[in-house]
Amino acid sequence: MFNRRHPSLSKRGVIWGLWVILLYTSPPSCFANVSQAKQLIYKIKEGLPGGTFIGAIGEDLHLDFTVEPPFLFNLPQKKVNGQYVNLNSTTGQLYTSATEIDRETLCPDNSGGRGCVLSLDVFVLPQQHFQLVKVKIFIEDVNDNRPKFPVDEICMYVPENTHINARFAVEHSAGDPDLGPNGVQTYWLVNDFGMFTLDVEQNEGGELTPFLIVTEALDRETQAEYITDIIAEDGGTPPLLGAATFKIVITDVNDNCPKFKESQMNVTLHGNTTKGGHLARLHAFDPDLGANAQISYAYSERVPRDTRSLFHLDRITGVIKLAGKIDTGTATFYKLTILANGPGCIPAVATVSVHIIKVVTGPPAVIPRYIAPENDGELTIKESEQAFSPIAFFTVKNIDINQRVDCHLEGTGPFRLGPYQTLKNEYLLETTEPLDYEKTQEYELIVVATSSQGLVIKTFLKVQVLDENDNAPVFQQALVEVSVEENNPPNTFLTQFQATDQDSEGRGEVIYLLGGDAPGIFVIDRVTGVLTVTTSLDREEKETYRFIVRAVDQGTPRRESLATVVVTVQDRNDNSPRFIDKDFTFFVPENFPEYGEIGVLSVTDADAEENGWVALSILNGSDIFLIDTGRGALRAKNSLDREQQGTYQLWIEAIDGGEPALSCVTMVTVLLLDVNDNPPIVLFPQSNQSYMLVLPNTLPGTSITEVYAVDKDTGMNAVIAYSIIKRKGGEPGSFAIDPETGNITLKRELSNRGLYSLLVKVTDHGQPEPLYSTVMVNFFVNETVSNESYIQSLLTREAGIEVEERPWFKGQMTQGPERYELFPCQPVLIALSVTCLGLFFTVVTLTSYICCKRFKKQRKKGSEVERPLKKKNDSIQGVNRKLRPISNI
C-alpha cells in the first residue's frame, strides 16, 4: 500500500509512486487556490480481506483534528462505499469492505497493461471546513488466475513424412486474465515421447504462441498417435498451471510396399488329390491405410503357362488351388513364383514349392497319436474342456492309389472322427460338446478302418472324464417365503434351507451364509441351514424382510448359488386406533341441511386387516348427530339452530376389529355460526295500539320517546337500525328518529292537537338479506287524556290502514325517510269521488225532468233549501278543519 504514512517502501515501489504522483498531481499553480480539489493516491493489491487498512485521509491532508466543530468525512458514492471500501466518518480512515476486490472484475477491459483505478470523491465536512478530496486507489494485480485453454482437447494432424525440425503452430493458445509476469509465460509438454518439443514465439502484440517441433522421424505404421498434456505456465510466484489434452495424430502417406509374411513355402501334394483341392494361401501385408494398402497377387512371367493352368491363383485372396489332374509319372515338383503388387511399389516376391507324393500300395495300417494324456490306451480329459477339443490323431498308411479306406467311430458319447482339414488319410478324434462328469464318468470307443477290399482294422480307446468344480450348489427353492407373528420370542425358528451339489468329494460339500443385505437380527447355521431370528419382531416397524441366503461349495474356485428369503411379519392386535388430532373442532352455519357433512374425523390404526379396521360411534348426542363409520363423516340428523344451542360437545369412540378389541376416544366440538334468520323484536312500544301523551307546548329538539328492539342473532346480524317509513299527522319533518338508538325527537312545534302516528322500521345488518320488523308509534297531542275511548277508536281506525313501504336507500338516510309522504288512502278517495260524481249527475237529471213544470215554485223552494245546505257545508268544512291536523303532516 502506497501513502504518506508508509515511507518504508522498496526501491521499486518508490519509483512507481513517483511516477503516479507526477501523473495525477495538479500543476504547481493549482496549489495557490485553497478551494481547489485535493488528490490522494493509494495502492493496494487485489483480493485483500475485509477491514484491511488503505489510508488515512485526514492525516494525509494534515488536518487539525482539534478544531470545532470536528471534521466529518463522507463518501457520496454509497454503492461503491458498500461494495469495495468503508470510510470512517470521524477519522477519515479508509478500509476494504467485506467484498474482496477482484481486479479482473473491476477492470475487465484493462488487458493492455494500464493501471486499474478505483476513483472516489470524499467530502470533508462540515461546511466551514468543506473540501473535495479526489482519492485514487490503484489495484495491483496478483497471480490469482490460472492459464486456461479454450478447449479441453487440442488435436493436431502431422504427416508421417514430416521433416525433422518442422514447426506446427498450436492455434489454441491459453489465456490468463492476469497481467504482465502473472500472465502466460511459457508452454511445455508433460511427455514429448522423444519425438517432439515445444517452442514459444511472441508476436508484435505480445501474445505467445506455442509451436510443435518434430525432433525425430515419424512413422504412422509404428505409432499412429501420441496423447499427452500441454501445460501453460504463468510467471507468478508460485506459478500457476493450466492444462489441456494434446493429441498428435500422424497422418498416413504411401511410404510402405507390400511384404510377404512368408517368402518361401513348401507344399506336399498327393498324386491322387482331386481337382479343386486347397494347396496354400499367400498373405502379404502393407501397413499403410486405404488405397495405399491395396494388394493384388499374380504369377511371375517365369512360371510356365501350363503350370499356371494346373494351379489357380486368386489375385485378391492369394489362395492357390489345384485346377487340373496331376500326372505323377511326368512331374514330382513344381516351383511357383508369386508377386504381390501395390500402388507405386516394386512387387514383393514369394516362392511356393509343390512336392508331389506318389501313392504307394500295400496293406493299410492305422497309426494313433494321442493329444490328451494317455496311459495304456486310456485317455483322460477334464470336463472343463471346451467343445471340439482334439483328443487323438489317426493316420492311415500304405494305401494304394486305387484303394479306398473308410474310417469311422463306434461307441456312444459326444465324440466324432473325421478327416483333418484337406489332408488325405488323416483323421482327428475330437469332442462335439463339453463333457459332464456328473452324467458319465467313462466312455469306450472303437476306431474302425475298412478298406475297399474288405480289410477291417480296429483300434480300442477308453476315455476317462476327470471331475472339476463346475457345479454350483442348487437350492430346493430359489424363493422361500416365511411367516412369523410379531412379538415372537428371541431365537425363533423360521425355516431350514437345503442345497445340493453334484460335484464329488470336497467340491460337493455345501455351507450356508447370509448375504450382505441380511439384517443382523437373522442368523443361519453354516452346516444345517437353519434360519432363526434373534429378537422380537414388530410388524408396525417393518412388515417384510427380504434378503439373500448363499450356498457355497468347498471346491476351487468356489461356486455358490443364491436363494431369496422373504420373512413376512404377521400382525397382532397390539395397537389401539389413533385419531389424527387430539380433539376436533368444526364450524358450521346454523340451519345447516339435514344429514349434511359437518366434518371428517381421520383415524388410523397401525395394525393390519381386521386388527386395523376401525369403527366409529358417538358416545353422547347420538339423538342429534350420527357418524359415518367408514369415512368418519359427522352429520346432524336435523337442522341446528344457534339461538337454541350454539355449541355441541361430542365424545367419539374408535374401536378396531381385533380380538380383543382396542379403542380410543376423542372430543369433537361443533360450533354453530350465526345466520341471519331472526328479524328484530320490538320490545317498546309493546303494541301498535299503545300511545303516548305529548303536551302541545313541547319544544322542538325534545326527545319524546324511543323505540327499543333486540335481535337474537349475533354480530352484524344483530346490529339494528331504526327509520321512519310513514307518518300520519303533523307537518313534514316534524319528527326524527336516531338510526342507532331509536330515540324519537320533535323537530317542529305541534300546532294541532290530536293523534299523530309514525310507522317505524327496525332493520338488522344481516347478509345476504337484512330482516326487519315494523311498529306503530302513536302520540296524542293534548294537555290531558279526557276521553280514553275516543283515543282507542282513533287507534283502532289507524290499525286498519295498510302499510305500503317505499324503498329507503343509504343516500337518503341523512335526510330521513320522513320526507317522503305516502298516501295509502288516495285510491279509496278517488273511487269515492268518482262514485259521488256519477250519483250527482243522475240526481240532477231526474230532478230537472220532474220539476220542469214547477219552475217558479221550485226556484223559491230551492233558495229556501240552499241556506241549510250551506250551513251544512260549513259544518262539514269545520269537521274537516279539525281532522286536517291529524291526517296531514
Beta strands, then each sheet from edge to edge (+ up, - down):
strand 1: 38-45
strand 2: 53-56
strand 3: 72-74
strand 4: 85-87
strand 5: 93-96
strand 6: 116-125
strand 7: 131-140
strand 8: 153-159
strand 9: 167-169
strand 10: 184-189
strand 11: 196-202
strand 12: 208-214
strand 13: 225-234
strand 14: 241-251
strand 15: 259-260
strand 16: 264-270
strand 17: 278-281
strand 18: 284-285
strand 19: 296-299
strand 20: 311-313
strand 21: 319-322
strand 22: 333-341
strand 23: 348-357
strand 24: 365-370
strand 25: 374-375
strand 26: 378-382
strand 27: 390-397
strand 28: 405-410
strand 29: 415-419
strand 30: 426-431
strand 31: 442-451
strand 32: 456-466
strand 33: 474-475
strand 34: 479-485
strand 35: 492-496
strand 36: 499-500
strand 37: 510-514
strand 38: 522-524
strand 39: 530-533
strand 40: 544-553
strand 41: 560-570
strand 42: 578-579
strand 43: 583-589
strand 44: 597-600
strand 45: 603-604
strand 46: 614-618
strand 47: 625-627
strand 48: 633-636
strand 49: 647-656
strand 50: 663-673
strand 51: 681-684
strand 52: 691-694
strand 53: 703-706
strand 54: 708-710
strand 55: 720-728
strand 56: 735-737
strand 57: 743-746
strand 58: 754-764
strand 59: 772-781
sheet 1: 1+ 7+ 6- 3+
sheet 2: 2+ 5- 4+
sheet 3: 8+ 14+ 13- 10+
sheet 4: 9+ 12- 11+
sheet 5: 15+ 18-
sheet 6: 16+ 23+ 22- 19+
sheet 7: 17+ 21- 20+
sheet 8: 24+ 27- 30+ 29-
sheet 9: 25+ 26- 32- 31+ 28-
sheet 10: 33+ 36-
sheet 11: 34+ 41+ 40- 37+
sheet 12: 35+ 39- 38+
sheet 13: 42+ 45-
sheet 14: 43+ 50+ 49- 46+
sheet 15: 44+ 48- 47+
sheet 16: 51+ 54-
sheet 17: 52+ 59+ 58- 55+
sheet 18: 53+ 57- 56+
end
